[in-house]
Amino acid sequence: MQKSLKKSYKFTIRTASYVTIIASVLMALFLNSFYTIDWEFLIFPFACFVVCFVVIQYRIERFIYRRIKRIYDDLTLLESTDLRQQPITTDMTTLTKEIDKYARDKKLEIETLKVREEYRKEFLGNVSHELKTPLFTVQGYIETLLDGAMDDEKIRKKYLSRASKGVERLTYILKDLDMITKLEVGDLSLNIEKFDVVELIQNIFDLFEMKASKKKITLTFDTDYPQPVYVNADKERIQQIVSNLVVNSIKYGSEHGTTEVSIENLIKNKVIVRVTDNGEGIAQEHLSRLFERFYRVDKSGSRKEGGSGLGLSIVKHIIEAHNEKIYVESEPGVGSEFSFTLEKAK
């Protein structure tokens, strides 16, 4: 389909005017030197302007305009949506601006694709690493048993137990990946209900008290909460969030340290829950990517603790499914604070 054309006469008018002025001045000097100037001379500038305008515009359309149109056609082949929606202009300033804008947009698009490609490669590499580690563990123990170690009852029991842990790790990863996928596509519905968040956090403290005591970490509130704090949310999912944050604070906390939870009024209908520890902390450069799937602060590739590596990513998805916000502040050697908002129940 042929594009609509938008012709510009500014260049032609200016050029024709310059030529007319120069020609008229030279003609006036010539007539004044050899002849006399009368009123008929006034016809000359008008006639000169018309002739120059017609000739110059014709040449623009034949030469410059055709070349500009070819540029537009070439860009159209590159599927420049912005250029396709506009009529062709022969004004060079307008064309230059459009080409510059097109180039900037394409550069930004290319840079975005490069970032996504790097993220994709890193994500696939992390998934591969997370899956192959327990798979190879299970495979190694089973092959050892098949090669004859099965006859020794002690070795058989020990190796089957370790293989079972590897299978359990795989189950965690696949289950968490499935949950993230459902959260992203909206298949995982939330059961919003009114509940006391103080009671929920106390139950989580009771659940992980023994795990914390192994590292001599104290689980505590920042103050006494004699009155319930009611919120509207999916109780099971919020329990999952707080459990994940508390477990992380224990996992990366310092011995004889503290994990403290506070609940504060943020605005009229919001509360903010803070989980603070005095553990090893997280460097600033890692904070922006902390909630990515399988992202490692420790690049050594080893995991001291179990888990799927998807916990914080799931936390972020659940919070966003509630249309709430999650924040993180941390300083190496000082500790970390994770906080998230919830809707306050009336």
Secondary structure, DSSP 8 states (H G I E B T S, - for coil): ----EE---HHHHHHHHHHHHHHHHHHHHHHHHHS---GGGGHHHHHHHHHHHHHHHHHIIIIIHHHHHHHHHHHHHTT-HHHHTS-EE--HHHHHHHHHHHHHHHHHHHHHHHHHHHHHHHHHHHHHHHHHHHHHHHHHHHHHHHTTGGGSHHHHHHHHHHHHHHHHHHHHHHHHHHHHHHHHHT-S---EEEEEHHHHHHHHHHHTHHHHHTTT-EEEESS---S--EEEEEHHHHHHHHHHHHHHHHHTS-TT-EEEEEEEEEETTEEEEEEEE-SS---HHHHTTTTSTT--SSTTS--SS-S-S-HHHHHHHHHHHTT--EEEEEETTTEEEEEEEEEE--
